[in-house]
Amino acid sequence: MTASEVLPVILYILGAILLVTLIILTIKLIITMNKIEKVVDNITVKVKSLDGLFNVIDTVTGKFTLITDKIVDSIALLIEKIFKRKEDKDE
């Protein structure tokens, strides 16, 4: 046997090993992607269930902000009136 007869046999064997390895890795990748898809679907369901809670929190915070803004405006107006009366008395 010469080198020109042995070299193609070695290349065919290495090619077959590479092909089998790639097939195994592809199968493992498909299995991993299916697991990831299940996890993402599970997370999506849980996040959607929390959307209602976040909407309630947003509504309550908006109302609370509105109320506190009105209170602050009323206090500021009251303080302004008090100081304006003192200025009017001083004149």
C-alpha positions in Angstrom: 0.0 0.0 0.0 1.3 3.4 -0.9 0.5 6.8 0.6 -1.8 7.6 -2.3 -4.0 4.6 -1.4 -4.0 5.1 2.4 -4.6 8.9 2.4 -8.1 8.7 0.8 -9.1 5.9 3.2 -8.1 8.1 6.2 -9.9 11.1 4.8 -13.1 9.0 4.3 -12.9 7.7 7.8 -12.4 11.2 9.2 -15.2 12.5 7.1 -17.6 9.8 8.4 -16.6 10.6 12.0 -17.2 14.3 11.3 -20.6 13.6 9.8 -21.7 11.5 12.7 -20.5 14.1 15.2 -22.4 16.8 13.4 -25.5 14.7 13.3 -25.3 14.1 17.1 -24.7 17.8 17.8 -27.6 18.8 15.7 -29.9 16.4 17.5 -28.7 17.7 20.9 -29.3 21.3 19.6 -32.8 20.4 18.6 -33.5 18.9 22.0 -32.1 22.0 23.8 -34.1 24.4 21.6 -37.3 22.5 22.5 -36.5 22.8 26.2 -35.8 26.5 25.8 -39.1 27.0 24.0 -41.0 25.3 26.9 -39.2 27.6 29.4 -40.0 30.7 27.4 -43.6 29.7 27.0 -43.9 29.2 30.8 -42.3 32.6 31.5 -44.7 34.2 29.0 -47.7 32.7 30.7 -46.5 33.9 34.1 -45.7 37.4 32.9 -49.2 37.7 31.3 -50.7 36.7 34.6 -48.9 39.6 36.3 -50.0 42.1 33.7 -53.4 42.6 35.5 -51.6 43.3 38.8 -49.3 45.8 37.2 -52.3 47.6 35.6 -54.0 47.8 39.1 -50.8 49.2 40.6 -50.4 51.7 37.8 -54.0 52.9 38.2 -53.7 53.2 42.0 -50.4 55.1 41.6 -51.9 57.5 39.1 -54.9 58.2 41.5 -52.5 58.6 44.4 -50.4 61.1 42.5 -53.4 63.0 41.4 -54.7 63.3 45.0 -51.2 64.3 46.4 -50.8 66.9 43.7 -54.2 68.5 44.6 -53.2 68.5 48.3 -49.9 70.1 47.6 -51.5 72.7 45.3 -54.1 73.5 48.0 -51.4 73.9 50.7 -49.3 76.2 48.4 -52.4 78.3 47.6 -53.2 78.6 51.3 -49.6 79.7 52.2 -49.7 82.2 49.3 -52.9 83.7 50.6 -51.5 83.9 54.2 -48.4 85.8 53.0 -50.4 88.0 50.7 -52.6 89.1 53.6 -49.6 90.0 55.6 -48.2 92.0 52.7 -51.6 93.8 52.3 -51.6 94.6 56.1 -48.0 95.9 56.0 -48.9 98.4 53.2 
